[in-house]
Amino acid sequence: MSLGVGIAAPQVGVLKSIIWVQRFDKETFPFEVYLNPKITQYSNKKQTVREGCLSIPNRRDTLNSRSFTIDIEYDTMTGKHIKETIEDFTSVIFQHEIDHLNGILYLDHLKKEVVDAQKK
């Protein structure tokens, strides 16, 4: 059994722009649904994190390219449009799940980091 902290609708065969994210930046760490999420700003400050993916079982890798802070916009289930700033590990979850909506896996970021390191 995998304990995920988020999932994107396309991962379960639903071709909609919907993600489900655990909010570690809120008191009870709730899972919340976000419709049409978009990242509007990435901080230059990066963080090193271990990432895994429910679509790639039994694998975790360290990434250095995730922004520490992001600004996002999304719609709620009640039709409100929200703008919010997200930080720390919760921002990683949003970046990871929104990547899924755009056809990007965390392994694509890992590959780019390896290629960039080899160029140095």
Secondary structure, DSSP 8 states (H G I E B T S, - for coil): ----SEEEGGGGT--SSEEEEE-TTSTT--EEEEEEEEEEEE-S-EEEEEEEETTEEEEEEEEEEEESEEEEEEE-TTS-EEEEEEEHHHHHHHHHHHHHHTT--HHHHHHHHHHHHHH-
